[in-house]
Amino acid sequence: MLSALPASDTLFGNPFSAFDGCFTPWDGPDFCLAFKPNSPKPVTSSSGSDDPNKTHVASVMDERRRRRMISNRESARRSRMRKQKHLENLRNQVNLVRIENRELSNGLQFLLHHCDRVRTENDWLRSERTRLRQKLSNISQILVLQQLQPSSAWPCNVVTAE
């Protein structure tokens, strides 16, 4: 966030110029004056006794700051834990998808091999069908020719009397 500040502020001026306006509700005017390096310090009496109200306000502000710091640390820890769980979940999903991909790939290879076997068998059956049709056609032609010619022409059809 310091890189967002203009270079002139960080090199020559106040590096904490964002605190000049006392923009947070818990910051009182004394708190803002403490962070202004060129502002005059408030005048206090030198009687030796500090104002108990100011020390109480300072201790309350320190306690609030300490609680905020602890809360921020805890929030950051929870955020890191959520991120770690999310990354672990993503890793698990990647592993599951890889396993599923491998199984699908193996199944595809099996189906392609089976498809090739079926195609080969189908080609063989088609050629067998063509051969059998040709044989049937030849037998049919022989039968037609046999019926057209007289029975004496065929020596195997002659019945001998005994």
Backbone as CSV, one residue per row, in Angstrom:
resi,resn,N_x,N_y,N_z,CA_x,CA_y,CA_z,C_x,C_y,C_z
1,MET,0.811,-1.188,0.000,0.000,0.000,0.000,0.855,1.253,0.000
2,LEU,2.095,1.121,0.466,2.960,2.285,0.463,3.307,2.690,-0.959
3,SER,3.280,1.723,-1.885,3.590,2.058,-3.266,2.494,2.913,-3.890
4,ALA,1.318,2.934,-3.290,0.230,3.748,-3.821,0.410,5.222,-3.481
5,LEU,1.272,5.512,-2.511,1.495,6.902,-2.126,2.379,7.574,-3.168
6,PRO,2.174,8.866,-3.420,3.051,9.578,-4.360,4.477,9.612,-3.841
7,ALA,5.433,9.635,-4.747,6.845,9.620,-4.363,7.210,10.864,-3.564
8,SER,6.579,11.972,-3.831,6.916,13.204,-3.121,6.554,13.095,-1.643
9,ASP,5.467,12.354,-1.313,5.082,12.202,0.088,6.080,11.352,0.841
10,THR,6.559,10.271,0.237,7.428,9.362,0.972,8.851,9.877,1.086
11,LEU,9.301,10.675,0.133,10.689,11.124,0.188,10.866,12.424,0.948
12,PHE,9.951,13.369,0.738,10.163,14.703,1.298,9.171,15.081,2.380
13,GLY,7.981,14.541,2.318,6.945,14.989,3.236,6.634,13.939,4.291
14,ASN,5.424,13.970,4.726,4.953,13.068,5.770,4.598,11.721,5.141
15,PRO,5.248,10.641,5.523,4.897,9.342,4.936,3.544,8.829,5.421
16,PHE,3.016,9.437,6.471,1.717,9.015,7.006,0.686,10.111,6.818
17,SER,0.674,10.715,5.663,-0.229,11.841,5.435,-1.686,11.384,5.436
18,ALA,-1.950,10.124,5.264,-3.321,9.637,5.277,-3.947,9.789,6.661
19,PHE,-3.119,9.899,7.722,-3.643,10.006,9.073,-3.945,11.441,9.475
20,ASP,-3.740,12.391,8.573,-3.938,13.788,8.930,-5.392,14.119,9.222
21,GLY,-6.330,13.421,8.631,-7.731,13.807,8.741,-8.470,13.195,9.905
22,CYS,-7.869,12.324,10.698,-8.556,11.647,11.808,-9.845,11.003,11.298
23,PHE,-9.714,10.064,10.454,-10.879,9.513,9.768,-11.519,8.335,10.469
24,THR,-10.913,7.789,11.505,-11.526,6.647,12.180,-12.297,7.121,13.393
25,PRO,-13.407,6.469,13.725,-14.241,6.943,14.830,-13.583,6.809,16.188
26,TRP,-12.633,5.877,16.355,-12.016,5.702,17.653,-10.850,6.652,17.876
27,ASP,-10.457,7.379,16.833,-9.350,8.314,16.965,-9.880,9.648,17.485
28,GLY,-9.393,10.052,18.593,-9.760,11.352,19.129,-8.796,12.404,18.631
29,PRO,-9.017,13.663,18.965,-8.121,14.722,18.503,-6.706,14.567,19.053
30,ASP,-6.554,14.036,20.276,-5.214,13.855,20.842,-4.458,12.779,20.079
31,PHE,-5.175,11.752,19.635,-4.547,10.671,18.885,-4.016,11.191,17.552
32,CYS,-4.812,12.023,16.886,-4.394,12.571,15.597,-3.200,13.511,15.771
33,LEU,-3.172,14.265,16.831,-2.067,15.198,17.056,-0.765,14.454,17.285
34,ALA,-0.850,13.251,17.842,0.351,12.478,18.123,1.020,12.034,16.830
35,PHE,0.270,11.899,15.724,0.826,11.436,14.470,1.170,12.560,13.503
36,LYS,0.962,13.804,13.873,1.325,14.936,13.025,2.690,15.432,13.487
37,PRO,3.725,15.169,12.679,5.067,15.507,13.144,5.322,17.019,13.231
38,ASN,4.706,17.797,12.407,4.978,19.229,12.404,3.983,20.025,13.237
39,SER,3.015,19.367,13.822,2.009,20.092,14.603,2.546,20.341,16.004
40,PRO,2.137,21.420,16.606,2.613,21.707,17.970,1.986,20.738,18.956
41,LYS,2.722,20.408,19.973,2.239,19.513,21.025,1.292,20.294,21.930
42,PRO,0.293,19.606,22.449,-0.597,20.308,23.355,0.151,20.732,24.628
43,VAL,-0.258,21.833,25.150,0.385,22.380,26.343,-0.202,21.671,27.551
44,THR,0.682,21.178,28.407,0.232,20.499,29.629,0.849,21.209,30.809
45,SER,0.213,21.047,31.934,0.742,21.679,33.137,1.898,20.847,33.664
46,SER,2.803,21.481,34.288,3.978,20.779,34.809,3.852,20.589,36.305
47,SER,2.653,20.377,36.786,2.455,20.228,38.219,2.890,18.864,38.705
48,GLY,3.235,17.947,37.759,3.730,16.651,38.183,2.653,15.595,38.223
49,SER,1.402,15.963,38.171,0.330,14.954,38.197,-0.290,14.884,36.805
50,ASP,-0.256,13.706,36.237,-0.871,13.514,34.926,-2.374,13.431,35.079
51,ASP,-3.053,13.796,34.011,-4.517,13.737,34.010,-4.930,12.264,33.944
52,PRO,-5.640,11.743,34.958,-6.021,10.319,34.943,-6.985,10.004,33.802
53,ASN,-7.743,10.986,33.339,-8.676,10.764,32.235,-7.911,10.447,30.953
54,LYS,-6.806,11.176,30.720,-6.013,10.942,29.512,-5.342,9.579,29.545
55,THR,-4.826,9.175,30.683,-4.187,7.859,30.781,-5.223,6.751,30.601
56,HIS,-6.428,6.988,31.118,-7.490,6.004,30.945,-7.876,5.898,29.466
57,VAL,-8.005,7.044,28.773,-8.340,7.054,27.343,-7.235,6.354,26.557
58,ALA,-5.987,6.637,26.918,-4.868,6.007,26.216,-4.869,4.500,26.443
59,SER,-5.142,4.072,27.666,-5.152,2.627,27.930,-6.329,1.959,27.222
60,VAL,-7.476,2.643,27.139,-8.622,2.095,26.412,-8.278,1.980,24.924
61,MET,-7.609,3.026,24.404,-7.224,2.993,22.990,-6.191,1.902,22.731
62,ASP,-5.239,1.732,23.660,-4.255,0.655,23.520,-4.932,-0.709,23.568
63,GLU,-5.896,-0.859,24.445,-6.634,-2.126,24.550,-7.413,-2.401,23.268
64,ARG,-8.057,-1.366,22.726,-8.794,-1.533,21.460,-7.835,-1.922,20.333
65,ARG,-6.720,-1.248,20.279,-5.722,-1.543,19.241,-5.210,-2.971,19.403
66,ARG,-4.949,-3.392,20.625,-4.470,-4.749,20.887,-5.532,-5.774,20.468
67,ARG,-6.818,-5.525,20.825,-7.899,-6.442,20.434,-8.050,-6.500,18.924
68,ARG,-7.939,-5.338,18.275,-8.008,-5.306,16.802,-6.882,-6.127,16.186
69,MET,-5.678,-5.969,16.735,-4.524,-6.703,16.222,-4.733,-8.209,16.397
70,ILE,-5.200,-8.622,17.549,-5.466,-10.044,17.794,-6.560,-10.549,16.860
71,SER,-7.603,-9.749,16.712,-8.701,-10.134,15.814,-8.214,-10.244,14.367
72,ASN,-7.381,-9.305,13.948,-6.849,-9.356,12.580,-5.968,-10.577,12.381
73,ARG,-5.144,-10.894,13.373,-4.295,-12.089,13.260,-5.141,-13.352,13.164
74,GLU,-6.158,-13.424,13.982,-7.054,-14.598,13.956,-7.788,-14.680,12.623
75,SER,-8.230,-13.545,12.125,-8.912,-13.520,10.834,-7.970,-13.966,9.721
76,ALA,-6.730,-13.510,9.762,-5.747,-13.915,8.750,-5.463,-15.406,8.849
77,ARG,-5.389,-15.934,10.078,-5.165,-17.374,10.269,-6.321,-18.175,9.686
78,ARG,-7.558,-17.735,9.980,-8.734,-18.430,9.424,-8.738,-18.354,7.899
79,SER,-8.348,-17.207,7.383,-8.298,-17.044,5.924,-7.267,-17.993,5.316
80,ARG,-6.097,-18.105,5.941,-5.084,-19.045,5.440,-5.578,-20.477,5.507
81,MET,-6.279,-20.821,6.585,-6.825,-22.180,6.717,-7.864,-22.452,5.634
82,ARG,-8.755,-21.480,5.378,-9.757,-21.647,4.307,-9.077,-21.830,2.957
83,LYS,-8.058,-21.032,2.703,-7.333,-21.131,1.439,-6.660,-22.498,1.323
84,GLN,-6.054,-22.965,2.411,-5.387,-24.261,2.397,-6.401,-25.381,2.150
85,LYS,-7.564,-25.318,2.800,-8.602,-26.330,2.574,-9.117,-26.270,1.147
86,HIS,-9.275,-25.057,0.624,-9.748,-24.906,-0.755,-8.736,-25.508,-1.732
87,LEU,-7.450,-25.230,-1.526,-6.415,-25.797,-2.401,-6.386,-27.316,-2.296
88,GLU,-6.533,-27.851,-1.104,-6.552,-29.304,-0.923,-7.765,-29.910,-1.627
89,ASN,-8.894,-29.233,-1.517,-10.105,-29.689,-2.204,-9.902,-29.689,-3.715
90,LEU,-9.279,-28.632,-4.236,-8.995,-28.566,-5.675,-8.035,-29.676,-6.103
91,ARG,-7.020,-29.951,-5.282,-6.088,-31.042,-5.604,-6.817,-32.381,-5.646
92,ASN,-7.696,-32.603,-4.673,-8.472,-33.849,-4.655,-9.355,-33.954,-5.897
93,GLN,-9.987,-32.852,-6.284,-10.828,-32.864,-7.483,-10.000,-33.159,-8.727
94,VAL,-8.807,-32.578,-8.811,-7.926,-32.834,-9.958,-7.573,-34.319,-10.011
95,ASN,-7.239,-34.906,-8.848,-6.902,-36.331,-8.821,-8.084,-37.185,-9.246
96,LEU,-9.277,-36.847,-8.765,-10.469,-37.621,-9.152,-10.749,-37.503,-10.644
97,VAL,-10.578,-36.293,-11.187,-10.820,-36.099,-12.618,-9.771,-36.849,-13.440
98,ARG,-8.531,-36.880,-12.971,-7.492,-37.645,-13.672,-7.819,-39.136,-13.676
99,ILE,-8.266,-39.650,-12.539,-8.642,-41.067,-12.466,-9.809,-41.352,-13.404
100,GLU,-10.814,-40.492,-13.369,-11.970,-40.670,-14.248,-11.543,-40.599,-15.720
101,ASN,-10.656,-39.676,-16.038,-10.164,-39.534,-17.408,-9.433,-40.811,-17.847
102,ARG,-8.596,-41.369,-16.967,-7.875,-42.600,-17.281,-8.851,-43.751,-17.505
103,GLU,-9.857,-43.862,-16.638,-10.855,-44.925,-16.791,-11.630,-44.759,-18.097
104,LEU,-12.012,-43.540,-18.431,-12.734,-43.299,-19.683,-11.852,-43.609,-20.893
105,SER,-10.590,-43.247,-20.802,-9.659,-43.529,-21.891,-9.493,-45.037,-22.081
106,ASN,-9.358,-45.764,-20.976,-9.251,-47.229,-21.061,-10.527,-47.822,-21.655
107,GLY,-11.667,-47.327,-21.222,-12.943,-47.806,-21.767,-13.054,-47.514,-23.254
108,LEU,-12.605,-46.343,-23.667,-12.635,-45.988,-25.083,-11.734,-46.925,-25.883
109,GLN,-10.534,-47.199,-25.375,-9.626,-48.118,-26.069,-10.250,-49.508,-26.198
110,PHE,-10.905,-49.985,-25.141,-11.571,-51.282,-25.187,-12.668,-51.273,-26.245
111,LEU,-13.496,-50.222,-26.264,-14.589,-50.146,-27.232,-14.069,-50.046,-28.663
112,LEU,-12.994,-49.297,-28.881,-12.419,-49.207,-30.226,-11.894,-50.563,-30.687
113,HIS,-11.251,-51.292,-29.785,-10.757,-52.634,-30.123,-11.929,-53.559,-30.441
114,HIS,-12.956,-53.500,-29.610,-14.146,-54.330,-29.832,-14.818,-53.952,-31.158
115,CYS,-14.892,-52.672,-31.462,-15.485,-52.194,-32.711,-14.699,-52.726,-33.908
116,ASP,-13.368,-52.722,-33.816,-12.553,-53.268,-34.900,-12.814,-54.756,-35.098
117,ARG,-12.941,-55.484,-33.989,-13.248,-56.924,-34.094,-14.601,-57.143,-34.751
118,VAL,-15.602,-56.346,-34.376,-16.938,-56.482,-34.958,-16.899,-56.130,-36.445
119,ARG,-16.158,-55.107,-36.824,-16.042,-54.753,-38.250,-15.399,-55.883,-39.045
120,THR,-14.334,-56.444,-38.479,-13.662,-57.559,-39.162,-14.622,-58.725,-39.332
121,GLU,-15.331,-59.066,-38.265,-16.299,-60.166,-38.340,-17.417,-59.829,-39.330
122,ASN,-17.873,-58.593,-39.349,-18.922,-58.161,-40.266,-18.449,-58.278,-41.717
123,ASP,-17.205,-57.860,-41.979,-16.650,-58.000,-43.330,-16.590,-59.473,-43.738
124,TRP,-16.151,-60.325,-42.825,-16.081,-61.766,-43.118,-17.474,-62.318,-43.403
125,LEU,-18.470,-61.902,-42.582,-19.841,-62.388,-42.789,-20.399,-61.901,-44.131
126,ARG,-20.094,-60.693,-44.521,-20.557,-60.194,-45.821,-19.944,-61.009,-46.966
127,SER,-18.660,-61.278,-46.866,-18.033,-62.073,-47.925,-18.596,-63.502,-47.938
128,GLU,-18.868,-64.052,-46.770,-19.480,-65.389,-46.674,-20.883,-65.366,-47.281
129,ARG,-21.645,-64.323,-47.020,-22.985,-64.180,-47.601,-22.897,-64.124,-49.129
130,THR,-21.957,-63.336,-49.624,-21.788,-63.242,-51.082,-21.426,-64.607,-51.662
131,ARG,-20.515,-65.321,-51.036,-20.128,-66.654,-51.503,-21.300,-67.621,-51.467
132,LEU,-22.062,-67.574,-50.368,-23.212,-68.493,-50.257,-24.312,-68.130,-51.255
133,ARG,-24.529,-66.844,-51.492,-25.516,-66.444,-52.502,-25.101,-66.940,-53.891
134,GLN,-23.835,-66.820,-54.192,-23.337,-67.306,-55.488,-23.530,-68.814,-55.594
135,LYS,-23.244,-69.540,-54.548,-23.422,-70.991,-54.539,-24.890,-71.356,-54.708
136,LEU,-25.773,-70.622,-54.000,-27.213,-70.854,-54.117,-27.695,-70.556,-55.533
137,SER,-27.168,-69.490,-56.102,-27.533,-69.145,-57.471,-27.101,-70.253,-58.435
138,ASN,-25.914,-70.767,-58.257,-25.434,-71.857,-59.104,-26.308,-73.101,-58.961
139,ILE,-26.670,-73.465,-57.750,-27.519,-74.634,-57.500,-28.897,-74.417,-58.122
140,SER,-29.416,-73.196,-58.001,-30.728,-72.896,-58.587,-30.674,-73.047,-60.102
141,GLN,-29.616,-72.575,-60.717,-29.468,-72.698,-62.167,-29.392,-74.179,-62.577
142,ILE,-28.678,-74.957,-61.818,-28.578,-76.392,-62.117,-29.954,-77.035,-62.025
143,LEU,-30.713,-76.693,-61.023,-32.048,-77.273,-60.855,-32.971,-76.852,-61.990
144,VAL,-32.899,-75.609,-62.403,-33.740,-75.131,-63.504,-33.348,-75.868,-64.787
145,LEU,-32.072,-75.997,-65.031,-31.612,-76.714,-66.211,-32.016,-78.187,-66.165
146,GLN,-31.984,-78.771,-65.013,-32.350,-80.178,-64.856,-33.834,-80.379,-65.160
147,GLN,-34.644,-79.409,-64.741,-36.080,-79.537,-64.981,-36.410,-79.295,-66.453
148,LEU,-35.637,-78.497,-67.142,-35.894,-78.198,-68.541,-35.469,-79.346,-69.473
149,GLN,-34.474,-80.080,-69.152,-33.978,-81.154,-70.005,-34.667,-82.473,-69.642
150,PRO,-34.782,-83.370,-70.656,-35.407,-84.654,-70.361,-34.566,-85.450,-69.364
151,SER,-35.238,-86.291,-68.659,-34.588,-87.032,-67.592,-33.593,-88.050,-68.107
152,SER,-33.708,-88.462,-69.377,-32.765,-89.438,-69.905,-31.395,-88.843,-70.136
153,ALA,-31.321,-87.535,-70.231,-30.046,-86.892,-70.479,-29.126,-86.972,-69.265
154,TRP,-29.702,-87.193,-68.159,-28.892,-87.235,-66.942,-28.739,-88.684,-66.512
155,PRO,-27.549,-89.237,-66.610,-27.369,-90.641,-66.276,-27.617,-90.933,-64.808
156,CYS,-27.474,-90.006,-63.966,-27.676,-90.266,-62.539,-29.151,-90.383,-62.207
157,ASN,-30.018,-89.897,-63.131,-31.465,-89.950,-62.872,-32.111,-91.200,-63.479
158,VAL,-31.380,-91.977,-64.196,-31.939,-93.174,-64.852,-32.118,-94.260,-63.813
159,VAL,-33.311,-94.794,-63.779,-33.601,-95.841,-62.803,-33.479,-97.181,-63.547
160,THR,-32.729,-97.998,-63.026,-32.564,-99.314,-63.628,-33.464,-100.316,-62.921
161,ALA,-34.043,-101.193,-63.700,-34.933,-102.185,-63.115,-34.136,-103.420,-62.797
162,GLU,-34.291,-103.915,-61.725,-33.592,-105.106,-61.346,-34.514,-106.237,-61.166
